[in-house]
């Protein structure tokens, strides 16, 4: 049986997930496609765990790309080891790889290492870009919205409004409100 797994990072990438499902179906994956929308750095990937639990000896786990399956070479090797222990093969559509043969496993490991290398280079460039922007004074991070509303928050609390109402009116969280006006004054105004 062919079993599919599809993953995109943020929830906004619905089109990417739909494209993966489409490609998996075109590759012959029937009804069983596990899919999730979360970052690969998340500790738990429940649908991947469900797919690994579901597959049986003789099945093939199909994914569109290596980076949709694993977050590092070590993770990739661990997943492939789990599959092999269950007698399950892994098929990656792009680039076309299968772990059913020694040559396929070699290619699989090489492409996994290249994928991790590319990700690390991209992150390094991103860090360098942020450092340069900071040095040039162009990158200052997110503007603190709650602190800018401190006086307004204090005035609303002085009117007798509760912290939950004030936070909602100002569009900030209660925790931010506590930080900007002080825990004591917010409690005194009635929580």
C-alpha positions, 0 to 999 in steps of 0.5 A: 500500500502507498501511504502519503505524508504532506506537510507545510510550515505555516498555516498560510501555505494551504496552496502548498499543502494542496499541491503536495496532496495533488502530487501524491495522488498523481503518484498513485497514493490512494486514500491514505494521506497524512497531512499537517501544517506546522513547522518542521522544528516543532518537536511533535509532528502528530500526523507523521507519528500517525503515518509511521504508526499506520504503515505496515510491512510491504507498504511504501511511505511517499513524500513529495520532497525530503524537506517535507519529511525531515528537519535534518539528516539525523532526523531523516536517517532516524525516520528511514531506520524506523521504516526499514525496521518495519519493512517499509520503503520510502519514496521521495518524488522530487528528486526521484528516490527510493530506499528499496535498493542500496543505490537508492539508499545512497542517493537518499543519504546524499540528497538528505545531506545536501538539503540540510546544507542548503537550509543551514546556508540559508539561515546563515545568510539570514542571520548575516542580513539581520546583523548588517541591517542592525549595524546600518540602523535599518533593523530595530525589531518589532515596535513595542506596542504595549509600552506605547499605550501605557498612559492610555492604559493607566487612564482607562484603569483609573476610570475604573475599567477592569484589566480584561476590558482595558486590554481588549480596548487597547488590543494588547494582552493582559500580560502586556497590560500587567507589565506596562502598568505594574501588577499592583495598580492593575489589581487595585483597579479590579481584575 
